[in-house]
Amino acid sequence: MKLFSRIGLGALLAAAGISTVYAQAVMQPTDPSAPKTRAQVRADLKEWLAAGYDPFDWINYPENAQRAGRIVAEHRAQQQGIAPTTVQ
């Protein structure tokens, strides 16, 4: 009988330990150098493409990417309620 109660207690503790791992909320990392998930990279690319970035426009590459980057930054600042800063 002791053996069954110990096995049951061990199984209960293992289940509780595993459930806490899956119960943790997935939060956006605050470290900008933290690696991104594939979904985050795809979402960023969609934002850049919507802002006018064309990855195949290699003739106007720096200006095209900088302009799209400014638009994406302004859009994100508006979503967070932060006043955008202008860099000249």
CYANA upper distance limits for C-alpha pairs under 8 A (distance plus 0.5 A):
  1 MET  CA      5 SER  CA      6.94
  2 LYS  CA      6 ARG  CA      6.62
  3 LEU  CA      7 ILE  CA      6.66
  4 PHE  CA      8 GLY  CA      6.52
  5 SER  CA      9 LEU  CA      6.52
  6 ARG  CA     10 GLY  CA      6.53
  7 ILE  CA     11 ALA  CA      6.60
  8 GLY  CA     12 LEU  CA      6.59
  9 LEU  CA     13 LEU  CA      6.67
 10 GLY  CA     14 ALA  CA      6.59
 11 ALA  CA     15 ALA  CA      6.56
 12 LEU  CA     16 ALA  CA      6.66
 13 LEU  CA     17 GLY  CA      6.61
 14 ALA  CA     18 ILE  CA      6.64
 15 ALA  CA     19 SER  CA      6.50
 16 ALA  CA     20 THR  CA      6.83
 17 GLY  CA     21 VAL  CA      7.24
 18 ILE  CA     22 TYR  CA      7.21
 19 SER  CA     23 ALA  CA      6.46
 20 THR  CA     24 GLN  CA      6.90
 29 PRO  CA     34 ALA  CA      7.29
 30 THR  CA     34 ALA  CA      8.48
 36 LYS  CA     40 GLN  CA      6.46
 36 LYS  CA     41 VAL  CA      7.02
 37 THR  CA     41 VAL  CA      6.90
 38 ARG  CA     42 ARG  CA      6.71
 39 ALA  CA     43 ALA  CA      6.61
 40 GLN  CA     44 ASP  CA      6.65
 41 VAL  CA     45 LEU  CA      6.70
 42 ARG  CA     46 LYS  CA      6.72
 43 ALA  CA     47 GLU  CA      6.81
 44 ASP  CA     48 TRP  CA      6.76
 45 LEU  CA     49 LEU  CA      6.57
 46 LYS  CA     50 ALA  CA      6.56
 47 GLU  CA     51 ALA  CA      6.69
 47 GLU  CA     72 VAL  CA      7.09
 48 TRP  CA     52 GLY  CA      7.05
 48 TRP  CA     53 TYR  CA      5.96
 48 TRP  CA     68 ALA  CA      6.41
 48 TRP  CA     69 GLY  CA      7.49
 48 TRP  CA     72 VAL  CA      6.98
 49 LEU  CA     53 TYR  CA      5.29
 49 LEU  CA     54 ASP  CA      7.00
 49 LEU  CA     68 ALA  CA      8.43
 51 ALA  CA     68 ALA  CA      5.65
 51 ALA  CA     69 GLY  CA      8.44
 51 ALA  CA     71 ILE  CA      6.55
 51 ALA  CA     72 VAL  CA      6.99
 52 GLY  CA     64 ASN  CA      8.11
 52 GLY  CA     68 ALA  CA      6.33
 53 TYR  CA     64 ASN  CA      6.41
 53 TYR  CA     65 ALA  CA      6.35
 53 TYR  CA     67 ARG  CA      8.39
 53 TYR  CA     68 ALA  CA      5.90
 54 ASP  CA     64 ASN  CA      7.71
 54 ASP  CA     65 ALA  CA      8.38
 55 PRO  CA     61 TYR  CA      8.34
 57 ASP  CA     61 TYR  CA      6.53
 57 ASP  CA     64 ASN  CA      8.41
 60 ASN  CA     64 ASN  CA      6.27
 61 TYR  CA     65 ALA  CA      6.61
 62 PRO  CA     66 GLN  CA      6.56
 63 GLU  CA     67 ARG  CA      6.49
 64 ASN  CA     68 ALA  CA      6.76
 65 ALA  CA     69 GLY  CA      6.46
 66 GLN  CA     70 ARG  CA      6.70
 67 ARG  CA     71 ILE  CA      6.85
 68 ALA  CA     72 VAL  CA      6.64
 69 GLY  CA     73 ALA  CA      6.55
 70 ARG  CA     74 GLU  CA      6.61
 71 ILE  CA     75 HIS  CA      6.62
 72 VAL  CA     76 ARG  CA      6.65
 73 ALA  CA     77 ALA  CA      6.59
 73 ALA  CA     84 PRO  CA      8.30
 74 GLU  CA     78 GLN  CA      6.65
 74 GLU  CA     84 PRO  CA      6.29
 75 HIS  CA     79 GLN  CA      6.81
 76 ARG  CA     80 GLN  CA      6.78
 77 ALA  CA     81 GLY  CA      6.47
 77 ALA  CA     82 ILE  CA      5.43
 77 ALA  CA     83 ALA  CA      6.95
 77 ALA  CA     84 PRO  CA      6.40
 78 GLN  CA     82 ILE  CA      6.49
 78 GLN  CA     83 ALA  CA      7.57
 78 GLN  CA     84 PRO  CA      8.04
